[in-house]
Amino acid sequence: MSELSGKNLLKFLNFVLVVLSVGYFAFFLVAAFFRLQYPFELEWMEGNSVDHIIRILQGQSIYTKPSLEFIPYIYTPLYHYLSALVAMFTGAGFSPLRLVSFISTLFTVFFIYLFAKEETGNRTSGIIASGIFIASYAVGGAWYDLARVDSLFLVFFIITIYLLRFKKKKLWYILAGIVASLSFLTKQSALSLIVPFMFFLFFENRKLSWYFNITFALLAAVTTFLFDYLTEGWYIFWNFTLISQHFWNKKFFILFWTLDIFRPFSIGLIITIVYFLIAKINNNLKDKAFYLVLFFAAILCCWPSRLHYGGYLNVLIPLYTIFAIFLGICYHELIAIVDKKVAWSRNLFKTIITLIIVAQFLTIWYNPMIYMPTAKDKEAGHYFIDRVSKIKGDVLILSHSYIARYAGKYSYPHEVLLLDLYHCNKDLWGPVKIEILKSLKNHRFAAIITDANDIWSLPGLEEYYYKSETIFNDNKVFFSKSGYISRPDFIWLPK
């Protein structure tokens, strides 16, 4: 390969990297545009997020004693309160929740770009890092624009580590502590990401670390105990106690590494390992300590979350985000090593490195169309609302109760929230089970609607109700587009 042709090929491959990054970003924008407007669930637990903001808008607490009337999600509250604030202008529904997630994702892309660019001084590294993040949309469960807490939690964490890495002043560290507390107030698993940095900063710069550590610890503690006091102890129960009672999905001790990491990000993992090995060989691993802590924190956050019962692909997003940042930085530094250490065929080695990054982009390629609802899905949703509205009396829709609200009826807790109590807290499950059995025995519900692939059977359902009919004739419509694939299928009537 001549030097001229090598430079031209390298220039072309860098152009390909930019095109791939921009292309994946366009995929996301197009998918999000159609998904934001969709008036039905994209993921089977979105509907209860809407129930949460409606309660907030009505001045009710979202952390209460469980009953058949309402059971909260096991997340800290900031996402739902912020979405409720947006809903005051847009109206309650999926739009304010998804809009918060969508905007959070855009800011995450921006700060990942800034992070890699400032670390390397190279815009291409920033484009690669932000491109890999947005390309991880599908492998992360198509979660970035959903009415779920993850995108807001993530952007606060990314801003936190950006400030800690590049803004070495007291006021910036205080601001980082405030932003970190917002991440914790959005999703409590942020603790697993933030606590390792509290220890790291203490040993790296003890005097400066206090500004971050005390700010975060104080805000996290005060808000926790304040919310717990205001909710008579239910805040800590739902956000910490119940989670500690979850059982483990032990198969992910191994599958986390083979299925969740190595299959989609084998190239990224190998490059990261090579990067740290080179740092070790060059005796500058200490300079990479921040990134070793970042990688450890991501594992500490994501692995236990995946092991927890109910842990889905969305819990892996922080780790995929860290891989994206590493790839952007590693690309620049490996190229720099070639320029410094290699005396011959530099363009060949640079080309190989660039091709490896291109390959990582291509291994997580996806078709955005499969995540976008169709006109038939929307039509089926309106047909379903019409069916429910014509039933005289209350209707329990076990996994999509928001439809009942659309039809002018009461919305009840999601199947998974009932299942949490069933598996993890028998003391609180007992009264709820009695309430369910009494409601079924007395035929409180004029109809009960279940999924064909429900993961749990409502106690007493088959004893007091019979399966009457299916809802849809078309086997391809109204399924969720992200997460656990489901749709309402069967109508049960009182015996």
RAKA-V899574 format. One record per helix or strand of 3 or more residues. SS is the DSSP state (@ for helix, = for strand). FROM is the first residue (numbers start at 1). TO is the last residue. If there is no record, write none. Layout:
ss=SS from=FROM to=TO
ss=SS from=FROM to=TO
//
This chain:
ss=@ from=3 to=37
ss=@ from=46 to=57
ss=@ from=78 to=90
ss=@ from=94 to=120
ss=@ from=123 to=135
ss=@ from=150 to=166
ss=@ from=170 to=186
ss=@ from=190 to=204
ss=@ from=206 to=230
ss=@ from=234 to=244
ss=@ from=252 to=281
ss=@ from=285 to=307
ss=@ from=313 to=341
ss=@ from=346 to=363
ss=@ from=368 to=371
ss=@ from=375 to=389
ss== from=394 to=397
ss=@ from=402 to=406
ss=@ from=415 to=424
ss=@ from=426 to=441
ss== from=445 to=451
ss=@ from=461 to=464
ss== from=465 to=470
ss== from=488 to=494
//
